[in-house]
Amino acid sequence: MLASTAVTAASRGKVRSLVSLSRRLSTNQPPSPNGAPENPAPLPDSVQPEGRQLRPRKDPRNRSVLLFPGQGSQFVGMGRGMLKYPNVKEMFTAARKILGYDLLSLCLEGPEEELMKTVHCQPAVFVTSLAAVERLNHENPKAIEMCVAAAGFSVGEFAALVFSGSMNFADALYAVKVRAEAMQKASELVPSGMLSVIGKPQAQYKYACVQAKEHCKKLGIEEPVCSVANYLFPDGRVIAGHQKALDFLQQNSRNLHFGRTKLLPVSGAFHTELMASATEPLREVLRQVEVRVPEIKVYSNVDGKRYMNEKHVRRQLVKQLVSPVKWEQTLHEIYERMQGEQFPHTFEMGPGKQLGATLQKCNRKAFTNYAQVQVTTEDQ
């Protein structure tokens, strides 16, 4: 029995799909019971039945894309003033029952060292990101109604899937709780971490990781891990692994053609083999919760491709723990278009502006239509 059953039926009903409200997009049709659109996509020209007319091409300028941030974007004070928006209070009430602690108080007041812990910050970023969805729906409902795609960075994928109608709020939050606890536990097995790297054009990241692992072997570390964990933008990477490997990279950054390096304030080497022990707890909880076909395009961190069905969602969410986040590739997949074609509006849903910064470095034209939906307000 999942812990999320502690949420009352009334509470769950209010927050279940949040603004999974009319992902009917331009068809104005309700989704079918299995989550797939009632009207299938038009067939290619070569196989169109005779006499059938194609729907006119949608103007991308009237469409929107939502991006959901991951761990590291959290800050004390996020959520302040957000309870005035529909469903947000119910979301934090449900979160308290599912998590077993007052998430709202932790977001608003800290202490910072507690909020920074993996077990706390992942649920915090998840809930506040969906609170941002409620704010956008209140202030600009057209952006929600006209959303055609979503993607999330690491734990942000769970928020993107809830928004898309693929998972309900309570089940997804419980899965995030299990994921965060398993990742925290895996992090405590060996000294490890993550290193942000801005490289020069001649930098060879994989070769640098090979050198770092050889260094670790000389120190007596068996089966050392050091690999690219995040592909952020051209020449922007996060490398993760054993702490001794990261120390080697920093000490030899000049010879490796790294322009800038910075250790990230995280507890372990996420998205590497060192997270292997976290996969089974997440796989087990995903077997127990309902997963549906997303009602809009949602892109996987594992390969930058859209989710196709329920099994695909479950499989990729587990694989993501031990695979690099291919964010740069995901942005290329979302924003690839013909020369001269317009770009949709992009909204970053949640704390921080990191995803906007990566979009600017990957696609300046797409970034011109970017905005952040903040998770604090001035008036209470």
N, C-alpha and C positions, 0 to 999 in steps of 0.2 A: 504494500500500500504506500503510495507516494505521500510525502509530507504535505504536498500541496492540497490534499483533500481536507486539510485543516481549514482551508479557506471556505467560508460559508458559500452556499449556492448563490445567494443574492450578491455577495461581494464579487464572486467569480464572474457572475453574469455581467456585472457592470464593466469589469475590466478585461473580459475575455479577449475581445478582438480589438479593443480600443477604437482607433479610427480605421480599423479594417473595414470601415464603412464603405462605401461604394467603390470597391476596386473594379467597378464595372467599366471604368475608363470611358471611352467615347461611345461604347455600344449602348450604355444605359440599360444593360441587362443584368439581372442578378446572377451570381455564380451558380453553377450546377452543384448538386450535393457533393460530388467528389472534388470540388474546388476548381475544376477546369472551366474555362469560359463556355457559355452556351453556344456562342457562334465561333466556329473554328476560324483560324487565320486563313486569309485568301490563298488559293492555290497559285503556284507560279503560272505565268502567262501561258507556258507551253501545255499546261494540263487544265486550263480553265474550261468548264463546260460551256458549250456554245450558247451565246445569249446572256451569260452571266456577266454582270458588270462589276469591275473592281471598285472597292471603296476608294474615295479620293485620298491621296497621301496627306497625312497629318502634318501640320506646321510644327516643327520642333520647338519654335519659340513659345508655343502655348503649352508645352509639356514640361514636366519637372522630373528631377532625379534626386533621391534622398540618400545621403551618405551618413553612416553611423560610426562614431569614433570608438576606440578601444581603450584598454588599460593604459594609464599614463596621462590621460586627459583630465582626470578628476582633480577637484580642488575644494577646500573647505569653504562653504558658503553656497555651493551649487544647490539649486532647488529653492532658494529664497524667493518668496513671492509667487511661486508657481502653483500653490494650492488653489488659487482662484480660478484656474482653468478646469473645464469639465474632466472628470475621471481621475485627476491627479491625486486628490486626497485618497480616493479609493485604492489607487495603485500603491501608495505608501502604506495604507492600512493592510492591504493584502500582503505586501512585502514583509511587514512586521510579523505576520503569522507564519509565512513560509520560511523566513530566515531565522526567526527566533530572537531578533533584536530590533531596536528602533533605528531603521536605516535613515529615516528623515532627519533625526537628531544628529546622527553621525555625519550626514552630508552638510547640515547647516552649521554644526558647532565643532566637528572633529571629535577628539584631537587628530591632528594631521597624521601622526604616526600610525594611528589605527585605520584611518581612511586609506592610507597608502598600501596597507596589506592586501595581498592578492585576494584573500577570502572576502574582503569588504569592498574593495574598489571595483571589482567586476560587477557585482550586483548593483552597486551605486551608479556606475556609468550606464548600465542597462536600463535601470528605472528612470533616471533623469533624461536619458535620450528619448525614451517614449513619452516623458512629460513634455519634451520639446515638440514632439509630434502633436500633442494636444494643443500646445500653444499655437503652432502653425495652423492647425485646423480652425482654431478660434479666430486668428487674425487674418488668415489668407486661405480660406477653405478651397479655393480654386487650385492651389498648389497641391493639395492632397488629392482632390478629385482627378487631376490631370497627371498624376504621377505614373510614369511608365516603367521605372526601374529603381532598384535600391541595392546598396551594397554596404557591408559593415566590415570594419577592421578588427580582426580577431574576435573578441567577445561581442563586438558590434554586429556580427552576423546574426546573432540571436534576436537583437532588436529589429534588424531588417526583416527577418523571417516572421516575427510577430506582426509587424506593419503590413507585410504582404498577405497575411491571413494563413500562413503555413503552420504557425503554432499559436496557441493562446498564451496570454500573458502569464498566468499562474504556472503552467507547465514549463514554459521557457525559463522563467525565473528560477524554478526549482532545478532545472538542468544547469543553469548558470551557477547556482550555489554548489552543486555537486562538482562541476567542472573546476571552479575556483578552489575548492577544498582539495581536490585531487592534484591540481597543479601546485598548490602550496606544499603539499606533502612530498611531491616529487622533487621540488626545489630544495627540500631539506636533506636530501640523500647525499648530495655532493656539493662542494663550493662551486657555484656557477653564476653566470650573469649574462648581460647583453650589452653590446658596445655599438653605439651609433658611429658610422663612418661616412665622411664625405671624401670621396676619392678623386684623384686626378685622372685624366683620361687614360693614362697608361697603367692604372692600378689593375691588378689581377686578383680578385677577391678569393676565388677558389684556391688558387695557388698559395695565397697568404694563409688560408685556413690549413692547407696541407703542411706548410712550414710550422705553424703553431702547434699542430698535433704531433709533429716530429719532436718538437721541443718538449712537449708534455711527456712523451715516451721516454726521453732521456732523464726526466725527473722521476720516472718510475710509475707514472699514471698509466694504467692499463685501459685500452680501448678509449682513448681521449676523444672528446666531441668538440668540434669547432666548425660551424657552417653558417652560411647566410640564412638568417631567420626572417628578414623582411626585405623585400625589394620595394623601395619607396618611390624613387624617381631616378632619372639618369645620374649615375655616380653617387647615389644616396642609398646606403644599405645599413642594415643592422645585422651584426654578426653575433652569434650566441654560442655558448659552450662552457667548458671548464674554465674556472677563473684564471688558472695559470696560462691557458691559451690566450685569453683576452689580455692578460698582463704582457705577454710576448708581443702581441699585435701593437699595443700602445708603445712599448719600448722601442719597437722597430718600425714605427709608423712612417718615418721619413724614407727608409729604404724600400718600404712597401708602396710608396707613392700615395699614402693617405694624407689628405690635406688637413683633416680635423677628426679627432676621435673624442668620444665622451661616453663614459659608463652611464647606463640608464638606471634609474632608481626602482628596479624591479627585483624580485626575490630569486629568480632563476633563469635558466636558459629555455625560454618558451619557444615553441615551434622548432624544436630539435629532438633528437633521439632521447635526450635526457628527460623528456616528458612521457616516455613510453608507459610508465606505470600509471599514468593518469587516463590512459585511453579506455581501459576496461570499465571503470566506474561511469564514465560518460556514455560509453556504448550501452551499458545496462540501463541507465535512466532513459536514454533515447528509445530503447525498445518499449518502455512502459508508457510513454506519452504519445498523444495523437499528433501526427504530422501529416499535413495536407500539401497538395500541389500549390505552390505560390501563385497568387492571382495576378502578379506582375512579375517582371523579370527580376530575379535576385541572383547576384553573382557570387560564386564561391572563391574564397581566398586561395584554395589549393591550386587551381589552374586558371582562374580568371574567367571561367565559363559559367553560364547560367545554370541554375538548378533545374532538372528535368522532371523529377518525380520524388515521391516520399522516400524511397530507398536511397536515392541519390543524396538527399538532404542528410539523412542519418549517417550515411557512409562518409560523406565529406566533412561533416562537423567533427567526427572522431579523427579522421586523417589529418585535419587541420592542426591538431595539437602537436604533431611531430613533423609537420611540413612547413616550409617557408610561406609566409604571407606574400602572395604575388600581387601586391597592390598596384604597382606601376602597370603590370599587364592587365589588371582589372579595369583601370581607368582607360587604357587604350581600347579595350573591348567595349566599354560603355559609350565612349565618345567618338569612336571611329565613324567617319562619314565622308561623303563625296565632297570634293572641293567646292566651296561656295555655299554648301548647305549650312543652315543655321544650327545653333546649339541650344539645348534645353536649359531651363533654369536649374541650378544646382543648390541644394540646401544642406548644410552640415547640421545634423540633428544631435545636439548635445554639447557637453563641455569642451572647451578648447577650439582652436582653429587649425589644428595640425593637418587635417585632411584637405582643407582649403590650400594650405601651403604646398602640399604635394601636388594637388591639381594644378596650381600655378606653374610648378616646375615641369609638369608632364604635358600640359595643354593650356597655353596662355589664352587661346580664343575661348575655350570652354569656361575658363576662370572668369571671364568678363561678366558672366551671368551667375556668379557665385554669391551666396549670402549665408551667414551663420544664424541659426535660431538659438538664441541664448537661453541658458537654464537658470537665469536670475532675472528679477525685475526690480526696478527702483521702488515702485509703490508696493506696499504690503497688502 
